[in-house]
Amino acid sequence: MSAPDVAPYFDLPPGNDLARRNRLLIADRTGWPPGVVSECERIEYVYPDWAVSWRHENTIKGFERPAGFYADRRTGRRHLERPLYGAVGKVLEAQIKAWRPDPDRWPRPLDE
């Protein structure tokens, strides 16, 4: 029995094109407000190290969050960080601009 041909799975769009396509699908299927996709793309253009999205309000107890723009870093220890939030794009952009690593959460080099 021969191995299945998996080559088509590796023919993915370059860079962040796949994420952009997915964002368009998610926005359409979950009903993002008008203009939100273009605002996410604008912020990502200015801050390419950040993945920006819009999320609906979550009212499930213990998982509450307001509707709005959220940004996660594309690199580093993003799994240790909470996403940045802004009710509107300009507020999120200010949060990204002001972001600095939390020295209490980030291990220091051994030679310090």
C-alpha positions as CSV (number, residue, x, y, z in Angstrom):
1,M,0.0,0.0,0.0
2,S,1.5,3.4,-1.0
3,A,1.4,6.5,1.1
4,P,-1.3,9.1,0.2
5,D,-0.3,12.1,-1.8
6,V,-0.2,15.0,0.7
7,A,1.4,17.6,-1.5
8,P,-1.8,19.6,-2.0
9,Y,-1.8,20.4,1.7
10,F,1.6,22.1,1.5
11,D,0.5,24.5,-1.3
12,L,-0.5,27.3,1.0
13,P,-0.5,31.0,0.2
14,P,2.7,32.9,1.2
15,G,3.1,35.1,4.3
16,N,-0.1,36.2,6.0
17,D,-2.3,35.6,3.0
18,L,-3.9,32.5,4.5
19,A,-4.7,34.4,7.7
20,R,-6.2,37.2,5.7
21,R,-8.5,34.8,3.8
22,N,-9.6,33.1,7.0
23,R,-10.4,36.5,8.5
24,L,-12.6,37.4,5.6
25,L,-14.5,34.1,6.0
26,I,-14.8,34.4,9.7
27,A,-16.1,38.0,9.4
28,D,-18.7,37.0,6.8
29,R,-19.9,33.9,8.7
30,T,-20.0,35.5,12.2
31,G,-21.4,38.9,11.1
32,W,-18.6,41.4,11.9
33,P,-19.8,45.0,11.7
34,P,-19.1,47.0,8.5
35,G,-15.6,48.4,8.2
36,V,-14.1,46.1,10.8
37,V,-12.1,43.9,8.4
38,S,-10.5,46.9,6.7
39,E,-9.6,48.4,10.1
40,C,-8.0,45.2,11.2
41,E,-6.0,45.1,7.9
42,R,-5.0,48.8,8.4
43,I,-3.7,48.2,11.9
44,E,-1.8,45.0,10.8
45,Y,-0.2,47.0,8.0
46,V,1.2,49.5,10.5
47,Y,2.1,46.9,13.1
48,P,2.9,43.7,11.1
49,D,4.1,41.8,14.2
50,W,0.6,41.8,15.6
51,A,-2.4,39.7,14.5
52,V,-5.6,41.8,14.7
53,S,-9.2,40.5,14.9
54,W,-12.6,41.6,16.0
55,R,-14.5,39.5,18.5
56,H,-18.1,39.5,19.5
57,E,-19.1,40.0,23.1
58,N,-18.9,36.9,25.2
59,T,-21.3,36.7,28.2
60,I,-20.5,33.1,29.3
61,K,-19.7,33.2,33.0
62,G,-16.0,33.0,33.6
63,F,-15.2,33.9,30.0
64,E,-16.7,37.3,29.8
65,R,-15.2,39.8,27.3
66,P,-16.5,42.9,25.5
67,A,-17.0,43.1,21.8
68,G,-14.2,44.9,20.0
69,F,-10.7,44.7,18.5
70,Y,-8.1,42.3,19.9
71,A,-4.5,41.9,19.0
72,D,-2.1,39.0,19.6
73,R,1.7,39.1,18.9
74,R,2.7,36.9,16.1
75,T,6.1,36.1,17.6
76,G,7.6,35.5,21.0
77,R,5.8,34.1,24.0
78,R,2.4,35.1,22.9
79,H,0.8,32.0,24.7
80,L,1.9,33.7,28.0
81,E,0.3,37.0,27.1
82,R,-3.2,38.3,27.2
83,P,-4.4,39.8,24.0
84,L,-4.6,43.6,23.8
85,Y,-8.1,45.1,23.5
86,G,-9.6,48.2,22.2
87,A,-13.3,49.0,21.7
88,V,-12.4,50.8,18.5
89,G,-9.4,50.5,16.2
90,K,-7.7,53.7,17.3
91,V,-7.7,52.6,21.0
92,L,-6.2,49.2,20.1
93,E,-3.6,50.9,18.0
94,A,-2.6,53.0,21.0
95,Q,-2.4,49.8,23.1
96,I,-0.1,48.2,20.6
97,K,2.1,51.3,20.4
98,A,2.4,51.4,24.2
99,W,3.0,47.7,24.7
100,R,6.1,46.5,26.5
101,P,6.9,43.0,27.8
102,D,6.0,42.4,31.4
103,P,9.4,42.0,33.2
104,D,7.8,39.9,35.9
105,R,6.5,37.3,33.4
106,W,9.5,37.3,31.1
107,P,12.6,35.3,32.3
108,R,15.7,37.3,32.5
109,P,19.0,36.1,30.8
110,L,21.1,33.9,33.1
111,D,24.0,36.3,33.1
112,E,22.1,39.1,34.9
